[in-house]
Amino acid sequence: MLLAAVLALAGLCGVVVVVGLTLSAPKPAVIGPPPPELPTARSVNIPSGSGTALQGWWIPGRPGSGAAILMHGVGANRLQHVRRARLLADRGIAVLLFDFQAHGESPGRRITYGKLEGLDAAAVVAFTRDHAPGERVAAVGVSLGGAAALLGPAPLAVDALVLESVYSTIDAALDNRLRVALGPVVGGVAVPVLGPLFRLLLPPILGVQPVDLRPVDRIGAVPVPVLVASGAADAYTTAAETQALSARVRSAGELWLVPGAGHEDLQRFDPAGYERVVLGFLDRNLRQTE
């Protein structure tokens, strides 16, 4: 009986390690030159404290219109933000799109769900400050991108922050994804067992402690206006988690729960709402009036 239990536990650990290595494996992609939708974009290379050279596109803007950094989600790359970049560029806002370490054309050994990516976020903010001197700067982070905006060594040196579909803690993120993958019945039984195993094996797989992946503990240190948004029907980042993040904002905070949306591109799901809420927020916080 004891041997069977030991073997079962070893088997579960093996499954968790394989899944963890798969989920954190680099997601490279050949992207190439800027697309026709971004005619003024140019390719840039940005050294990062994560140890990589971030590949991206820089779009100059009109003076006084501000600058925005678009940070993609896990497993994606800068192509995720082409539609957003076009919207912002049409408003005269300077835009930086880039690939996080271990994504797209930026090298990296492992996706760390915000730890190393937080160093990337700091690097792209410094780049933007250098290339848009005197402009107000915003970061727009989707999922992993939003976590990276919060999990760096210090609050980002930006003037406004948009967080879309950002997990509150890695514990909740893991449990939610397990429930979705396994279904409500099996998940209800398995998550209390698999969740702790994932958390136990997270440090040897990623080199990161679970306590280092808690955006909800870091958002209160952000000194600038913050817009927190997610889909009201998001099973990966629940409405309750999004509300918990928003409640921790100590500066000027706004909340947008998108009716009917899941863990998906909010701009694509509700273009009119995105323009009203998110672009309205950026306009108010980026544009300089004489």
Contacts in CASP RR format, 6 or more apart in sequence:
PFRMAT RR
TARGET T0000
AUTHOR 0000-0000-0000
METHOD contacts of the structure
MODEL  1
MLLAAVLALAGLCGVVVVVGLTLSAPKPAVIGPPPPELPTARSVNIPSGS
GTALQGWWIPGRPGSGAAILMHGVGANRLQHVRRARLLADRGIAVLLFDF
QAHGESPGRRITYGKLEGLDAAAVVAFTRDHAPGERVAAVGVSLGGAAAL
LGPAPLAVDALVLESVYSTIDAALDNRLRVALGPVVGGVAVPVLGPLFRL
LLPPILGVQPVDLRPVDRIGAVPVPVLVASGAADAYTTAAETQALSARVR
SAGELWLVPGAGHEDLQRFDPAGYERVVLGFLDRNLRQTE
12 193 0 8 1.000
12 194 0 8 1.000
12 197 0 8 1.000
13 197 0 8 1.000
13 201 0 8 1.000
16 194 0 8 1.000
16 197 0 8 1.000
16 198 0 8 1.000
16 201 0 8 1.000
17 201 0 8 1.000
17 205 0 8 1.000
19 198 0 8 1.000
20 198 0 8 1.000
20 201 0 8 1.000
20 205 0 8 1.000
21 205 0 8 1.000
23 111 0 8 1.000
24 110 0 8 1.000
24 111 0 8 1.000
24 112 0 8 1.000
24 113 0 8 1.000
24 205 0 8 1.000
24 206 0 8 1.000
25 110 0 8 1.000
25 111 0 8 1.000
26 102 0 8 1.000
26 103 0 8 1.000
26 107 0 8 1.000
26 108 0 8 1.000
26 109 0 8 1.000
26 110 0 8 1.000
26 111 0 8 1.000
27 74 0 8 1.000
27 75 0 8 1.000
27 76 0 8 1.000
27 77 0 8 1.000
27 102 0 8 1.000
27 103 0 8 1.000
27 104 0 8 1.000
27 111 0 8 1.000
28 102 0 8 1.000
28 103 0 8 1.000
28 104 0 8 1.000
28 105 0 8 1.000
29 77 0 8 1.000
29 79 0 8 1.000
29 99 0 8 1.000
29 103 0 8 1.000
29 104 0 8 1.000
29 105 0 8 1.000
30 105 0 8 1.000
31 55 0 8 1.000
31 77 0 8 1.000
31 78 0 8 1.000
31 79 0 8 1.000
31 99 0 8 1.000
31 104 0 8 1.000
31 105 0 8 1.000
32 105 0 8 1.000
33 43 0 8 1.000
34 41 0 8 1.000
34 42 0 8 1.000
34 43 0 8 1.000
34 57 0 8 1.000
35 79 0 8 1.000
35 82 0 8 1.000
37 82 0 8 1.000
37 83 0 8 1.000
37 85 0 8 1.000
37 86 0 8 1.000
38 57 0 8 1.000
38 59 0 8 1.000
38 82 0 8 1.000
38 85 0 8 1.000
38 86 0 8 1.000
38 89 0 8 1.000
40 59 0 8 1.000
40 60 0 8 1.000
40 89 0 8 1.000
41 57 0 8 1.000
41 58 0 8 1.000
41 59 0 8 1.000
41 85 0 8 1.000
41 95 0 8 1.000
41 97 0 8 1.000
42 57 0 8 1.000
42 58 0 8 1.000
43 55 0 8 1.000
43 56 0 8 1.000
43 57 0 8 1.000
44 55 0 8 1.000
44 56 0 8 1.000
44 57 0 8 1.000
44 58 0 8 1.000
44 96 0 8 1.000
44 98 0 8 1.000
44 127 0 8 1.000
45 53 0 8 1.000
45 54 0 8 1.000
45 55 0 8 1.000
45 56 0 8 1.000
46 53 0 8 1.000
46 54 0 8 1.000
46 56 0 8 1.000
46 98 0 8 1.000
46 123 0 8 1.000
46 124 0 8 1.000
46 127 0 8 1.000
47 53 0 8 1.000
47 54 0 8 1.000
47 123 0 8 1.000
48 54 0 8 1.000
48 101 0 8 1.000
48 119 0 8 1.000
48 120 0 8 1.000
48 122 0 8 1.000
48 123 0 8 1.000
48 124 0 8 1.000
49 119 0 8 1.000
49 120 0 8 1.000
49 122 0 8 1.000
49 123 0 8 1.000
50 101 0 8 1.000
50 108 0 8 1.000
50 116 0 8 1.000
50 117 0 8 1.000
50 118 0 8 1.000
50 119 0 8 1.000
50 120 0 8 1.000
50 123 0 8 1.000
51 101 0 8 1.000
51 108 0 8 1.000
51 119 0 8 1.000
52 101 0 8 1.000
52 102 0 8 1.000
52 106 0 8 1.000
52 107 0 8 1.000
52 108 0 8 1.000
52 120 0 8 1.000
53 106 0 8 1.000
53 107 0 8 1.000
54 98 0 8 1.000
54 99 0 8 1.000
54 100 0 8 1.000
54 101 0 8 1.000
54 106 0 8 1.000
54 120 0 8 1.000
54 123 0 8 1.000
54 124 0 8 1.000
55 78 0 8 1.000
55 98 0 8 1.000
55 99 0 8 1.000
55 104 0 8 1.000
55 105 0 8 1.000
55 106 0 8 1.000
56 78 0 8 1.000
56 96 0 8 1.000
56 97 0 8 1.000
56 98 0 8 1.000
56 99 0 8 1.000
56 105 0 8 1.000
57 78 0 8 1.000
57 85 0 8 1.000
57 95 0 8 1.000
57 96 0 8 1.000
57 97 0 8 1.000
57 98 0 8 1.000
58 94 0 8 1.000
58 95 0 8 1.000
58 96 0 8 1.000
58 131 0 8 1.000
59 85 0 8 1.000
59 89 0 8 1.000
59 94 0 8 1.000
59 95 0 8 1.000
59 96 0 8 1.000
59 97 0 8 1.000
60 94 0 8 1.000
60 131 0 8 1.000
60 132 0 8 1.000
61 67 0 8 1.000
61 89 0 8 1.000
61 92 0 8 1.000
61 93 0 8 1.000
61 94 0 8 1.000
61 95 0 8 1.000
61 132 0 8 1.000
62 92 0 8 1.000
62 93 0 8 1.000
63 135 0 8 1.000
64 135 0 8 1.000
64 136 0 8 1.000
64 287 0 8 1.000
64 288 0 8 1.000
65 91 0 8 1.000
65 92 0 8 1.000
65 93 0 8 1.000
65 94 0 8 1.000
65 135 0 8 1.000
65 286 0 8 1.000
65 287 0 8 1.000
66 92 0 8 1.000
66 93 0 8 1.000
66 94 0 8 1.000
66 132 0 8 1.000
66 135 0 8 1.000
66 136 0 8 1.000
66 137 0 8 1.000
66 138 0 8 1.000
66 286 0 8 1.000
66 287 0 8 1.000
66 288 0 8 1.000
67 93 0 8 1.000
67 94 0 8 1.000
67 95 0 8 1.000
67 96 0 8 1.000
67 128 0 8 1.000
67 131 0 8 1.000
67 132 0 8 1.000
67 135 0 8 1.000
67 136 0 8 1.000
67 137 0 8 1.000
67 138 0 8 1.000
67 286 0 8 1.000
68 88 0 8 1.000
68 93 0 8 1.000
68 94 0 8 1.000
68 95 0 8 1.000
68 96 0 8 1.000
68 137 0 8 1.000
68 138 0 8 1.000
68 139 0 8 1.000
68 140 0 8 1.000
68 282 0 8 1.000
68 286 0 8 1.000
69 95 0 8 1.000
69 96 0 8 1.000
69 98 0 8 1.000
69 121 0 8 1.000
69 124 0 8 1.000
69 125 0 8 1.000
69 128 0 8 1.000
69 137 0 8 1.000
69 138 0 8 1.000
69 139 0 8 1.000
69 140 0 8 1.000
69 158 0 8 1.000
70 78 0 8 1.000
70 81 0 8 1.000
70 84 0 8 1.000
70 85 0 8 1.000
70 88 0 8 1.000
70 95 0 8 1.000
70 96 0 8 1.000
70 97 0 8 1.000
70 98 0 8 1.000
70 140 0 8 1.000
70 141 0 8 1.000
71 98 0 8 1.000
71 100 0 8 1.000
71 121 0 8 1.000
71 124 0 8 1.000
71 139 0 8 1.000
71 140 0 8 1.000
71 141 0 8 1.000
71 142 0 8 1.000
71 144 0 8 1.000
71 145 0 8 1.000
71 146 0 8 1.000
71 148 0 8 1.000
71 149 0 8 1.000
72 78 0 8 1.000
72 80 0 8 1.000
72 81 0 8 1.000
72 97 0 8 1.000
72 99 0 8 1.000
72 100 0 8 1.000
72 103 0 8 1.000
72 141 0 8 1.000
72 142 0 8 1.000
72 144 0 8 1.000
72 145 0 8 1.000
73 80 0 8 1.000
73 100 0 8 1.000
73 141 0 8 1.000
73 142 0 8 1.000
73 143 0 8 1.000
73 144 0 8 1.000
73 145 0 8 1.000
74 111 0 8 1.000
74 113 0 8 1.000
74 143 0 8 1.000
74 144 0 8 1.000
75 103 0 8 1.000
75 111 0 8 1.000
75 144 0 8 1.000
76 103 0 8 1.000
76 142 0 8 1.000
77 99 0 8 1.000
77 103 0 8 1.000
77 104 0 8 1.000
77 105 0 8 1.000
78 97 0 8 1.000
78 98 0 8 1.000
78 99 0 8 1.000
78 104 0 8 1.000
80 142 0 8 1.000
80 265 0 8 1.000
81 97 0 8 1.000
81 140 0 8 1.000
81 142 0 8 1.000
82 97 0 8 1.000
83 267 0 8 1.000
83 268 0 8 1.000
84 140 0 8 1.000
84 267 0 8 1.000
85 95 0 8 1.000
85 97 0 8 1.000
87 267 0 8 1.000
87 275 0 8 1.000
87 279 0 8 1.000
88 95 0 8 1.000
88 279 0 8 1.000
88 282 0 8 1.000
89 95 0 8 1.000
91 279 0 8 1.000
91 283 0 8 1.000
93 282 0 8 1.000
93 286 0 8 1.000
94 128 0 8 1.000
94 131 0 8 1.000
94 132 0 8 1.000
94 135 0 8 1.000
96 124 0 8 1.000
96 127 0 8 1.000
96 128 0 8 1.000
98 106 0 8 1.000
98 120 0 8 1.000
98 124 0 8 1.000
99 105 0 8 1.000
99 106 0 8 1.000
100 106 0 8 1.000
100 111 0 8 1.000
100 117 0 8 1.000
100 120 0 8 1.000
100 144 0 8 1.000
100 145 0 8 1.000
100 148 0 8 1.000
101 107 0 8 1.000
101 108 0 8 1.000
101 116 0 8 1.000
101 117 0 8 1.000
101 120 0 8 1.000
102 108 0 8 1.000
102 109 0 8 1.000
102 110 0 8 1.000
102 111 0 8 1.000
102 112 0 8 1.000
102 116 0 8 1.000
103 111 0 8 1.000
106 120 0 8 1.000
110 116 0 8 1.000
110 205 0 8 1.000
110 206 0 8 1.000
110 207 0 8 1.000
111 117 0 8 1.000
111 144 0 8 1.000
112 206 0 8 1.000
112 207 0 8 1.000
112 208 0 8 1.000
113 144 0 8 1.000
113 147 0 8 1.000
113 170 0 8 1.000
113 173 0 8 1.000
113 206 0 8 1.000
113 208 0 8 1.000
113 213 0 8 1.000
114 144 0 8 1.000
114 145 0 8 1.000
114 147 0 8 1.000
114 148 0 8 1.000
114 151 0 8 1.000
114 152 0 8 1.000
114 213 0 8 1.000
115 151 0 8 1.000
115 152 0 8 1.000
115 206 0 8 1.000
115 207 0 8 1.000
115 208 0 8 1.000
115 212 0 8 1.000
115 213 0 8 1.000
117 144 0 8 1.000
117 145 0 8 1.000
117 147 0 8 1.000
117 148 0 8 1.000
117 151 0 8 1.000
118 148 0 8 1.000
118 149 0 8 1.000
118 151 0 8 1.000
118 152 0 8 1.000
118 153 0 8 1.000
119 152 0 8 1.000
119 153 0 8 1.000
120 148 0 8 1.000
121 139 0 8 1.000
121 145 0 8 1.000
121 148 0 8 1.000
121 149 0 8 1.000
121 152 0 8 1.000
121 156 0 8 1.000
122 152 0 8 1.000
122 153 0 8 1.000
122 154 0 8 1.000
122 156 0 8 1.000
122 157 0 8 1.000
125 137 0 8 1.000
125 139 0 8 1.000
125 156 0 8 1.000
125 157 0 8 1.000
125 158 0 8 1.000
126 157 0 8 1.000
128 137 0 8 1.000
129 137 0 8 1.000
129 157 0 8 1.000
135 286 0 8 1.000
135 288 0 8 1.000
136 159 0 8 1.000
136 160 0 8 1.000
136 285 0 8 1.000
136 286 0 8 1.000
136 287 0 8 1.000
136 288 0 8 1.000
137 157 0 8 1.000
137 158 0 8 1.000
137 159 0 8 1.000
137 160 0 8 1.000
137 286 0 8 1.000
138 158 0 8 1.000
138 159 0 8 1.000
138 160 0 8 1.000
138 161 0 8 1.000
138 162 0 8 1.000
138 282 0 8 1.000
138 285 0 8 1.000
138 286 0 8 1.000
139 146 0 8 1.000
139 149 0 8 1.000
139 156 0 8 1.000
139 158 0 8 1.000
139 160 0 8 1.000
139 161 0 8 1.000
139 162 0 8 1.000
140 162 0 8 1.000
140 164 0 8 1.000
140 278 0 8 1.000
140 282 0 8 1.000
141 148 0 8 1.000
141 149 0 8 1.000
141 162 0 8 1.000
141 163 0 8 1.000
141 164 0 8 1.000
141 166 0 8 1.000
142 164 0 8 1.000
142 165 0 8 1.000
142 265 0 8 1.000
143 164 0 8 1.000
143 165 0 8 1.000
143 166 0 8 1.000
143 167 0 8 1.000
143 237 0 8 1.000
143 263 0 8 1.000
145 166 0 8 1.000
146 163 0 8 1.000
146 164 0 8 1.000
146 166 0 8 1.000
146 215 0 8 1.000
147 166 0 8 1.000
147 167 0 8 1.000
147 213 0 8 1.000
147 215 0 8 1.000
149 156 0 8 1.000
149 161 0 8 1.000
149 163 0 8 1.000
150 163 0 8 1.000
150 166 0 8 1.000
150 215 0 8 1.000
150 218 0 8 1.000
150 219 0 8 1.000
150 222 0 8 1.000
151 212 0 8 1.000
151 213 0 8 1.000
151 215 0 8 1.000
151 218 0 8 1.000
152 218 0 8 1.000
155 221 0 8 1.000
155 222 0 8 1.000
155 223 0 8 1.000
156 222 0 8 1.000
158 224 0 8 1.000
159 224 0 8 1.000
159 225 0 8 1.000
159 285 0 8 1.000
159 286 0 8 1.000
160 224 0 8 1.000
160 225 0 8 1.000
160 226 0 8 1.000
160 227 0 8 1.000
160 281 0 8 1.000
160 282 0 8 1.000
160 285 0 8 1.000
160 286 0 8 1.000
161 222 0 8 1.000
161 224 0 8 1.000
161 225 0 8 1.000
161 226 0 8 1.000
161 227 0 8 1.000
162 226 0 8 1.000
162 227 0 8 1.000
162 229 0 8 1.000
162 278 0 8 1.000
162 281 0 8 1.000
162 282 0 8 1.000
163 215 0 8 1.000
163 219 0 8 1.000
163 226 0 8 1.000
163 227 0 8 1.000
163 228 0 8 1.000
163 229 0 8 1.000
163 245 0 8 1.000
164 229 0 8 1.000
164 230 0 8 1.000
164 266 0 8 1.000
165 229 0 8 1.000
165 230 0 8 1.000
165 231 0 8 1.000
165 234 0 8 1.000
165 236 0 8 1.000
165 237 0 8 1.000
165 242 0 8 1.000
165 263 0 8 1.000
165 264 0 8 1.000
165 266 0 8 1.000
166 215 0 8 1.000
166 228 0 8 1.000
166 230 0 8 1.000
166 237 0 8 1.000
166 242 0 8 1.000
166 245 0 8 1.000
167 173 0 8 1.000
167 176 0 8 1.000
167 215 0 8 1.000
167 236 0 8 1.000
167 237 0 8 1.000
167 241 0 8 1.000
168 214 0 8 1.000
168 215 0 8 1.000
168 216 0 8 1.000
168 237 0 8 1.000
168 241 0 8 1.000
168 242 0 8 1.000
168 244 0 8 1.000
168 245 0 8 1.000
169 210 0 8 1.000
169 213 0 8 1.000
169 214 0 8 1.000
169 215 0 8 1.000
169 216 0 8 1.000
169 217 0 8 1.000
170 199 0 8 1.000
170 202 0 8 1.000
170 210 0 8 1.000
170 213 0 8 1.000
170 214 0 8 1.000
171 195 0 8 1.000
171 199 0 8 1.000
171 210 0 8 1.000
172 238 0 8 1.000
172 241 0 8 1.000
173 236 0 8 1.000
173 237 0 8 1.000
174 195 0 8 1.000
174 198 0 8 1.000
174 199 0 8 1.000
175 191 0 8 1.000
175 195 0 8 1.000
176 235 0 8 1.000
176 236 0 8 1.000
176 237 0 8 1.000
176 238 0 8 1.000
177 236 0 8 1.000
178 187 0 8 1.000
178 190 0 8 1.000
178 191 0 8 1.000
178 194 0 8 1.000
178 195 0 8 1.000
178 198 0 8 1.000
179 187 0 8 1.000
179 188 0 8 1.000
179 191 0 8 1.000
179 235 0 8 1.000
180 235 0 8 1.000
180 236 0 8 1.000
182 188 0 8 1.000
182 190 0 8 1.000
182 191 0 8 1.000
199 210 0 8 1.000
202 208 0 8 1.000
202 209 0 8 1.000
202 210 0 8 1.000
203 209 0 8 1.000
203 210 0 8 1.000
215 245 0 8 1.000
216 241 0 8 1.000
216 244 0 8 1.000
216 245 0 8 1.000
216 248 0 8 1.000
219 226 0 8 1.000
219 245 0 8 1.000
219 248 0 8 1.000
219 249 0 8 1.000
220 248 0 8 1.000
220 249 0 8 1.000
220 250 0 8 1.000
221 250 0 8 1.000
222 249 0 8 1.000
222 250 0 8 1.000
222 251 0 8 1.000
223 250 0 8 1.000
223 251 0 8 1.000
224 251 0 8 1.000
224 252 0 8 1.000
224 285 0 8 1.000
225 251 0 8 1.000
225 252 0 8 1.000
225 253 0 8 1.000
225 254 0 8 1.000
225 281 0 8 1.000
225 285 0 8 1.000
226 246 0 8 1.000
226 249 0 8 1.000
226 251 0 8 1.000
226 252 0 8 1.000
226 253 0 8 1.000
226 254 0 8 1.000
227 253 0 8 1.000
227 254 0 8 1.000
227 255 0 8 1.000
227 256 0 8 1.000
227 277 0 8 1.000
227 278 0 8 1.000
227 281 0 8 1.000
228 242 0 8 1.000
228 245 0 8 1.000
228 246 0 8 1.000
228 249 0 8 1.000
228 253 0 8 1.000
228 254 0 8 1.000
228 255 0 8 1.000
228 256 0 8 1.000
229 242 0 8 1.000
229 255 0 8 1.000
229 256 0 8 1.000
229 257 0 8 1.000
229 258 0 8 1.000
229 266 0 8 1.000
229 277 0 8 1.000
229 278 0 8 1.000
230 237 0 8 1.000
230 239 0 8 1.000
230 241 0 8 1.000
230 242 0 8 1.000
230 256 0 8 1.000
230 257 0 8 1.000
230 258 0 8 1.000
230 261 0 8 1.000
230 262 0 8 1.000
230 263 0 8 1.000
230 266 0 8 1.000
231 237 0 8 1.000
231 239 0 8 1.000
231 242 0 8 1.000
231 257 0 8 1.000
231 258 0 8 1.000
231 259 0 8 1.000
231 260 0 8 1.000
231 261 0 8 1.000
231 262 0 8 1.000
231 263 0 8 1.000
231 264 0 8 1.000
231 266 0 8 1.000
231 269 0 8 1.000
232 239 0 8 1.000
232 257 0 8 1.000
232 258 0 8 1.000
232 259 0 8 1.000
232 260 0 8 1.000
232 261 0 8 1.000
232 262 0 8 1.000
233 259 0 8 1.000
233 260 0 8 1.000
233 261 0 8 1.000
233 262 0 8 1.000
234 242 0 8 1.000
234 261 0 8 1.000
234 262 0 8 1.000
234 263 0 8 1.000
235 262 0 8 1.000
235 263 0 8 1.000
236 262 0 8 1.000
236 263 0 8 1.000
237 263 0 8 1.000
239 257 0 8 1.000
242 255 0 8 1.000
242 257 0 8 1.000
243 255 0 8 1.000
243 257 0 8 1.000
246 253 0 8 1.000
246 254 0 8 1.000
246 255 0 8 1.000
254 277 0 8 1.000
254 281 0 8 1.000
256 277 0 8 1.000
256 278 0 8 1.000
258 266 0 8 1.000
258 269 0 8 1.000
258 270 0 8 1.000
258 273 0 8 1.000
260 269 0 8 1.000
261 269 0 8 1.000
261 270 0 8 1.000
262 269 0 8 1.000
266 274 0 8 1.000
266 278 0 8 1.000
267 274 0 8 1.000
267 278 0 8 1.000
END
